[in-house]
Amino acid sequence: MKSRRTRVMVNMRRLSRGSDPGREKARPTSGAIGLRALYKDYSNEARRAVARSGLWLAVPVYILFLITDLVFIPDVSQVTIPARFMIGLTSLLVLEIQFARKRPAGELEATCATAVVLGYVVWLVPALQTSNAEAFSYYAAFGAIFMMGVNLFFSLEFGLAIASSGLIFASFLLSLAEFHYSTAYCLAFTTFYLCCFVFTSYVNWKLNKERFNVFLNAREAELQQRQAAERGEALLRLSITDSLTGMENRRAADIRLKQFWERWRQDAVAFAVLLVDVDFFKKYNDYYGHQEGDHCLVTVANALSDIVVPLGATVGRYGGEEFIVILDLDRGADALALADAICQGIEALDIVHAQRLDGFQHVTVSVGATITRDVAGTKLENVINEADRALYSAKASGRNCARLFDPNELPGGDASENIAAILKIAIQQNLVSLVYQPIQYLDTGEIGAYEALMRLQLLDGSSASPAMFIPIAERTGAIIELGYWAIRRACCELLSRNIVETVSVNVSPIQLRAPGFAAQVAAILAETGISGHRIAFEITEGVDMEIRPDVLDSIQDLKRLGIKFWLDDFGTGFAGLSWLRLMEFETVKIDKSFLHDAASSEGAKILLEDIIGLVRNRGHRILVEGVENEEQLDLVKSFGIDAVQGYFIGRPAPPLKHPIAVRQPERRRWQASA
């Protein structure tokens, strides 16, 4: 009980300091006294109700004892019976007046204790005048009932209860002097009353102690619940707040977008979306350094908020140097006017940027805007794509300008069509290849797996970013044949040569929905002689994939082949928890952004720890991506992670003929002999 009381007092002080820093200094009190006072306040109404119900029960019982008066002491019953009615009814009247006036429980309990003591004394005095001495000698034993009533009918505090019982006991001892009873009788009844006094007082003390313990438990639970709620709110704020700028992050912006979208669908409240991108920010960051780059982003973010928040807009950081603005607007001209105002406001900051190649010497932004339109089949994703296409148009127009989405403008010029055409011949012309990034298991320090990553070479010899050609491959359907090729290539280049035990391959939702996908994978495994247990398919959490029966059936068929499934980029999208609920993943890969933020922010570190705890409680193996230095590796190890991946472990590289493990402190490098 002492430790519980200490915990409650510590939590109370912590919460009181958080809510009113001056309160504890203004009213210095002992912790135990403060708890007792709080207990009285906490239990006041309950004790008032117990006192009222207890007296209403005790008075009828007290009055009913007039029957025994008639039996044992009939000669004085004409006095004792009216006395019973007088004391009982008067006590009830006083109590009801106090109750109606909402007097504290202590006063009501004092009335009850007084009523019991007076009830005994007012009965005892006339009863002593009876001529039936022998009958009264037995009847006197009933006086112990008054002590029981004090301690059991009510929830009196121990001091008041023992004082009341002591007065009743003392009254009995004085009554012995009125009759000349034998020594044995006096000794027996004194012992009986003393035992009743001790036992009932002990019961009262135990009950009060238990009531206080119940209060402590309830208070502690309440405080813990409040602390948990506050921690939950803090974690929620961290999960939806950008750690650099303090504005909403992409996750929060996506939630806002959905809310605006639902209003548009249900109530036809049109809204606009603006994407704001800092021009040539990479060159700024590389030349001036990361600290100046961060300061530039914070300055732009504050200026952007000053422009749009007064208009009732939601603003957030949507990417590295990209911001998003969402607000209720129903005219494209208004959206474009706001976009122009943003461009002018950021240019007016006069942040020097001497590394631009377009003749400007200051930081500027490009803005793409769109508004919701009543087009059949329109989805929320289309609205974002429209804003992105408008932003692309602004950049193509020379930057430092704003563009409103034009549905008649071809998306991205000829770039998409060129890549789509290249994808059709990529396999035949050997324009597509795989590189492999090692995955280290921390329990052994060994490289236990590789992730296969696709690369595409353009006809002019330059490389296309996977972020560019993968979506096009999915849109055109080329991803299906490319996916089969990637699985076969990984089996031949690494697994058939037993370079590593496991290779993971990213799979697209288009592939999982393709008819006969599992059967084709089985054919590739049979052709290459590779066991399915050595293949892992990675599903990206951020992928906008409808969890349909045919997708789940395909996954089950692949699992029967022994293929493992990993959940990639956990924490960056909305589908992760749904996937964790619907199917078992062998490994969950936590997105690198959480690790990078955790290295510089204590709040982000707590968030990463909570995400790890969530995944670990589900029983999955945990892999953290993006380990780029020894400090991050040490941090990951402190969390007891199963595996890591990142540039510090090894960069993506072509398949190696003779890999040689070179052990270095706390990491492994992988080289190839010529």
Beta strands, then each sheet from edge to edge (+ up, - down):
strand 1: 272-278
strand 2: 314-317
strand 3: 322-327
strand 4: 365-371
strand 5: 402-404
strand 6: 432-441
strand 7: 447-457
strand 8: 463-464
strand 9: 502-506
strand 10: 535-540
strand 11: 564-570
strand 12: 587-590
strand 13: 621-624
strand 14: 643-645
strand 15: 659-664
strand 16: 667-672
sheet 1: 2+ 3- 1+ 4- 5-
sheet 2: 8+ 7- 6+ 14- 13- 12- 11- 10- 9-
sheet 3: 15+ 16-
end
